[in-house]
Amino acid sequence: MAESERTIQSDVRLKFATGRLKVSMEDLPDILRDREAMIAFRVGSDFSVVFIAARRGANVITASALSKTASRGDIAAAVTSVIDARRQGDFRAATDRLGTVLGLEDLKGLFEGTDHIFLVADGDLQRLPAHLLPIGSTLLGDLSATSTLSSLSMLAALRNPAVADKQPSRSSSGFGDPMLDDSGCPKPDASEPRQLVNCLGKAYGSAALLQATFAMFGGAAPQTGINATVQTFRKADLSKAAVLVLATHGLVGGDKLSKLPAIVLTPDPSDPKDSGLFTTADIADMDLDGVSLAIIAACHTAGAAPDSLEEGLSGLGLAFATAGAKALILSYWDAEPSATEKLLEQALTLMNRDHLSVAAALTASMSELRKNRYTPEQWAPFVVIGDGTVKIPEQ
């Protein structure tokens, strides 16, 4: 791709992703596909507004509702209760309370027969994975496979023919399991990013996930340990990678470790100044137009920094979407290693063996963990951001 062409496409995609280009009602039939729906919130101090569009055949059905019970404060308190209940307490009761606050039970019929639901959250609803949003007493993820968008316009960018019609090869590329020297940690007086990064220690389960992905999809052997440096990742040829997996630590940014959201790689042994951080600025400058799915198997990669909640999408998510990845799997909270490994390997297996879409595979994997009595803290953190309907090309 010519540099000028890539600059234009990247600029358009960024404007779509941040909502600076608007989608009109007339655009919806061209954006939504059959059996897809979209739900978008605008949370206010005294009430909230929800907009729903669902496509059935050639028809797009739309509805909007104003909820006076769904004030910013009430939603914030209810969302906090759900998040707290994932570890202990009555999780079902907490989601039911949020469902009562939102008051969307009467709109549930709009989602009948839907294969995929896109969610555009707002306010504190952005702190919750899309599949945990309750429509009355039913979780959105139990109605259909779900994925999250930063704006109504983001899907238009992802489905722009100039971007969406590229045919990726069926291969993978993986980086992670960084070599971090955490001996002597914690270091109370540590201040340099390299010291702080090393104290993060081993990213448990990352090596197994990278090897499992490589075994399923082939491609370049995963770069791990001493080889998983920023320079190695920056120089990698990802033009033929349909699946990109980064299995490591994730940072939301805004602290002394990193001002920008970042993924953690191995600090270069030959460069004492290298902290091993690959930030959103580095990511957004990459060419990932051929990547159908990017998995960032790390903690807190979906949530925004506390002072960035209004952005509607985490810095890492927005950066990868701007770079061209069609869909991302990110985590809202600490991902327990063994559950994460089972969840993501199962999802990749379903994408590979059964040719399920990214969101459908993740939904089925979460359902399997739920049947095996995993807690919400274990099965619920991961979410699809972007176009969750994409599929990995068949062999």
C-alpha positions in Angstrom: 0.0 0.0 0.0 1.3 3.4 -0.9 2.1 5.6 2.1 -0.3 8.3 1.1 -3.1 5.8 0.6 -2.4 4.2 4.0 -2.4 7.7 5.7 -5.8 8.5 4.2 -7.3 5.2 5.2 -5.9 5.4 8.7 -7.2 9.0 9.1 -10.7 8.0 8.0 -10.7 4.9 10.3 -9.6 7.0 13.3 -12.4 9.5 12.7 -14.9 6.7 12.5 -13.5 5.0 15.6 -13.8 8.1 17.7 -17.2 9.1 16.3 -16.0 12.2 14.5 -17.7 11.1 11.3 -21.4 10.5 11.8 -23.6 7.8 10.5 -27.1 8.8 9.3 -30.2 6.6 9.5 -30.0 6.1 5.8 -26.6 4.5 6.2 -27.8 1.7 8.6 -29.0 -0.8 5.9 -25.5 -0.6 4.3 -23.7 -1.1 7.6 -25.8 -3.7 9.5 -26.1 -7.1 7.9 -29.1 -9.4 8.1 -29.8 -10.7 11.7 -27.5 -8.0 13.3 -28.5 -5.4 15.8 -26.9 -2.4 17.4 -27.6 -0.8 20.8 -26.2 2.6 21.8 -26.4 4.5 25.1 -26.1 8.1 26.0 -26.0 8.4 29.8 -27.0 11.6 31.4 -27.0 13.0 34.9 -30.8 12.6 35.3 -31.8 10.0 32.6 -30.4 7.9 29.8 -31.3 7.4 26.2 -30.9 4.2 24.3 -31.1 3.7 20.6 -31.6 0.2 19.0 -31.4 -0.8 15.3 -32.0 -4.3 14.1 -31.8 -5.6 10.6 -34.2 -8.3 9.4 -33.8 -9.1 5.7 -33.9 -5.8 3.8 -35.7 -4.0 6.7 -34.0 -2.1 9.5 -36.2 -1.7 12.6 -35.2 1.1 15.0 -36.4 2.1 18.4 -35.3 4.6 21.0 -36.2 5.0 24.7 -35.7 7.4 27.5 -35.1 5.9 31.0 -35.6 8.2 33.9 -34.4 5.5 36.3 -31.0 5.2 34.5 -29.3 8.3 35.8 -25.5 8.5 35.8 -25.2 8.0 39.5 -27.6 5.0 39.6 -25.8 3.3 36.7 -22.4 3.9 38.3 -23.6 2.3 41.6 -25.2 -0.6 39.9 -22.2 -1.3 37.6 -19.9 -1.2 40.6 -22.1 -3.8 42.3 -21.8 -6.1 39.3 -18.1 -5.8 39.2 -17.7 -6.4 42.9 -20.0 -9.4 42.8 -17.9 -11.2 40.2 -15.6 -12.2 43.1 -18.1 -12.7 45.9 -21.7 -12.0 46.5 -24.8 -12.7 44.4 -23.7 -12.0 40.9 -27.2 -12.7 39.4 -28.9 -10.4 41.9 -26.4 -7.6 41.0 -27.0 -7.9 37.2 -30.8 -8.0 37.9 -30.5 -4.7 39.8 -28.6 -3.1 36.9 -31.3 -4.5 34.5 -34.0 -2.8 36.7 -32.1 0.5 36.6 -31.7 0.4 32.8 -35.3 -0.6 32.3 -34.9 -2.3 28.9 -37.0 -5.4 29.4 -39.8 -4.3 27.0 -37.2 -3.9 24.2 -35.9 -7.5 24.4 -38.1 -8.6 21.6 -36.1 -6.5 19.1 -33.2 -8.9 19.5 -35.1 -12.1 18.8 -33.6 -14.0 15.9 -30.4 -11.9 16.0 -27.1 -13.6 15.4 -24.9 -10.7 16.6 -25.4 -7.5 18.7 -23.0 -4.5 18.7 -22.9 -2.4 21.8 -21.9 1.3 22.0 -21.7 1.9 25.7 -21.4 5.2 27.5 -20.5 6.4 31.0 -19.9 3.7 33.6 -21.5 1.1 31.2 -18.1 1.2 29.5 -16.6 -0.5 32.6 -18.7 -3.6 31.9 -18.1 -6.3 29.2 -20.8 -6.1 26.6 -22.1 -9.6 27.2 -22.8 -8.7 30.9 -25.2 -5.9 30.0 -28.6 -6.9 31.3 -31.8 -6.5 29.2 -34.2 -6.9 32.0 -33.1 -10.2 33.7 -31.4 -11.5 30.6 -27.7 -10.9 29.9 -27.0 -9.5 26.4 -24.5 -12.3 25.8 -27.3 -14.9 26.4 -29.4 -13.3 23.7 -26.6 -13.3 21.0 -22.9 -13.1 20.4 -21.8 -9.6 21.2 -19.0 -7.1 20.4 -18.2 -3.6 21.5 -17.8 -0.5 19.3 -16.5 2.9 20.4 -19.2 4.7 18.3 -22.0 4.0 15.9 -19.6 4.9 13.1 -16.8 2.5 14.0 -18.5 -0.4 12.2 -18.7 1.7 9.0 -15.0 2.1 9.1 -14.3 -1.6 9.7 -16.6 -2.5 6.8 -15.3 0.1 4.4 -14.6 -1.9 1.2 -11.2 -0.3 0.9 -10.3 -1.9 4.3 -12.6 -4.9 4.6 -12.1 -6.5 1.2 -8.5 -7.5 1.8 -8.0 -11.2 1.8 -5.8 -12.3 4.6 -3.9 -15.6 4.5 -4.7 -18.2 7.1 -1.7 -17.9 9.4 -0.8 -16.5 12.8 1.9 -14.5 14.4 2.6 -14.4 18.2 4.7 -12.4 20.6 5.0 -12.5 24.4 6.0 -14.6 27.4 8.6 -11.8 28.0 11.8 -12.5 30.0 11.4 -10.2 33.0 13.9 -10.3 35.9 11.8 -9.8 39.0 14.5 -10.9 41.5 14.7 -8.6 44.4 11.2 -7.3 43.8 9.3 -5.4 45.1 11.7 -2.5 44.9 10.2 0.3 47.0 12.6 2.9 45.5 12.2 1.7 41.9 11.4 4.6 39.6 12.8 3.8 36.1 10.3 2.2 33.7 12.7 -0.7 33.1 12.9 -1.6 36.8 9.1 -1.4 37.2 8.5 -3.5 34.1 10.9 -6.2 35.3 9.0 -6.4 38.6 5.8 -7.4 36.7 7.4 -10.9 36.6 6.3 -13.8 34.5 3.1 -13.7 32.4 1.8 -17.1 33.4 0.1 -19.2 30.6 1.3 -17.0 27.8 3.8 -19.5 26.3 1.1 -22.2 26.1 -1.4 -19.9 24.4 1.2 -18.8 21.8 2.2 -22.4 21.0 -1.5 -23.5 20.8 -2.3 -20.7 18.3 0.8 -21.6 16.2 -0.2 -25.3 16.2 -3.7 -24.4 14.9 -3.0 -21.7 12.3 0.7 -22.0 11.4 2.6 -19.0 10.2 5.7 -17.6 11.9 6.9 -19.4 15.0 6.0 -17.3 18.1 8.6 -14.9 19.4 9.0 -15.5 23.2 11.5 -14.9 26.0 14.7 -13.1 25.0 13.4 -12.8 21.4 10.2 -11.0 22.2 11.6 -7.5 22.2 10.1 -4.2 20.9 12.5 -4.2 18.0 11.5 -7.8 17.0 7.8 -6.9 17.1 8.3 -3.6 15.2 10.2 -5.3 12.4 7.9 -8.3 12.1 6.1 -8.8 8.8 2.5 -9.1 9.8 1.1 -8.6 6.3 0.1 -12.3 6.0 -1.0 -12.8 9.6 -4.8 -13.4 10.0 -4.4 -14.0 13.7 -2.1 -11.9 15.9 -1.6 -13.0 19.6 0.2 -10.9 22.2 0.3 -12.9 25.4 1.9 -10.8 28.1 1.1 -8.0 30.5 -1.0 -5.0 29.5 -0.9 -1.5 31.0 -3.8 1.1 30.9 -1.3 4.0 31.2 -1.5 7.1 33.3 0.9 6.0 36.0 4.7 6.1 36.7 5.2 2.8 34.8 3.8 4.2 31.5 2.0 7.4 30.6 0.5 5.7 27.6 -1.4 2.4 27.4 1.1 -0.3 26.4 1.9 -4.0 26.1 5.0 -5.4 27.8 7.8 -7.1 25.9 11.3 -8.2 26.9 13.6 -5.2 27.7 16.4 -5.3 25.2 19.5 -6.7 27.0 21.8 -4.6 24.8 20.0 -1.3 25.5 19.8 -0.3 29.2 17.3 2.5 28.2 14.8 0.1 26.7 11.9 -0.6 29.0 10.2 -3.2 26.8 7.0 -1.1 26.4 5.2 -1.0 23.1 2.8 1.9 23.5 -0.3 2.9 21.7 1.7 5.4 19.7 3.8 2.5 18.4 0.7 0.3 17.7 -1.2 2.9 15.8 1.7 3.3 13.4 1.6 -0.3 12.4 0.0 -1.8 9.3 -2.5 -4.4 10.5 -4.9 -4.2 7.6 -4.6 -7.9 7.0 -5.2 -9.0 10.6 -8.7 -10.4 11.1 -8.2 -10.9 14.9 -5.8 -9.5 17.4 -5.8 -11.2 20.9 -4.2 -9.2 23.7 -4.1 -11.9 26.4 -3.2 -9.7 29.3 -5.0 -8.0 32.2 -6.9 -4.7 32.0 -6.4 -4.3 28.2 -10.1 -3.4 27.5 -10.7 -0.9 30.3 -9.7 2.8 29.9 -7.6 4.6 32.4 -9.7 6.3 35.1 -9.3 9.7 33.6 -10.1 8.5 30.1 -13.5 6.9 30.6 -15.2 9.3 28.1 -13.1 7.9 25.3 -15.5 5.0 25.0 -12.7 2.5 24.1 -9.4 1.6 25.8 -6.3 3.2 24.4 -5.0 -0.2 23.3 -8.3 -1.1 21.7 -8.5 2.1 19.7 -4.8 1.9 18.7 -5.2 -1.6 17.3 -8.4 -0.7 15.5 -6.8 2.4 14.0 -3.9 0.2 12.8 -6.3 -2.0 10.9 -7.2 -5.0 13.1 -10.8 -6.0 12.3 -11.6 -7.5 15.7 -9.8 -7.6 19.0 -10.2 -9.8 22.1 -9.2 -7.8 25.3 -9.8 -8.2 29.0 -11.6 -5.9 31.4 -9.9 -7.2 34.6 -7.3 -9.5 36.0 -7.3 -12.6 33.8 -6.8 -15.8 35.9 -4.1 -17.7 33.9 -5.6 -21.2 33.8 -9.1 -20.0 33.0 -7.8 -17.6 30.4 -5.8 -20.4 28.7 -8.9 -22.6 28.5 -11.2 -19.9 27.4 -9.0 -18.5 24.6 -7.7 -21.9 23.3 -11.3 -23.2 23.1 -12.4 -20.0 21.3 -9.5 -20.4 18.8 -10.4 -24.1 18.3 -14.0 -23.2 17.4 -12.8 -20.5 15.0 -10.4 -23.0 13.4 -12.4 -26.3 13.5 -16.0 -25.1 13.2 -15.3 -21.8 11.4 -17.3 -19.7 14.0 -17.0 -16.0 14.0 -14.8 -14.4 16.6 -17.7 -13.3 18.8 -19.6 -16.6 18.5 -16.5 -18.6 19.4 -15.8 -16.5 22.5 -19.5 -16.7 23.5 -19.5 -20.5 23.2 -16.3 -20.7 25.1 -17.6 -18.6 28.0 -20.8 -20.8 28.0 -18.7 -23.9 28.4 -16.8 -22.4 31.4 -20.0 -21.4 33.0 -21.4 -25.0 32.6 -18.2 -26.1 34.4 -19.0 -23.8 37.3 -16.2 -21.2 36.7 -16.9 -17.9 38.4 -17.8 -14.7 36.5 -14.3 -13.4 37.5 -12.9 -16.3 35.5 -15.1 -16.6 32.5 -16.4 -13.0 32.0 -13.5 -10.6 31.6 -12.7 -11.0 27.9 -14.7 -9.1 25.3 -14.6 -8.6 21.5 -14.0 -5.0 20.3 -14.6 -4.2 16.7 -16.4 -6.4 14.2 -17.0 -9.6 16.0 -18.6 -11.2 13.0 -15.3 -11.7 11.2 -14.1 -15.3 10.6 -10.6 -16.7 10.1 -10.2 -17.8 6.5 -10.8 -21.6 6.1 -7.8 -23.7 5.2 
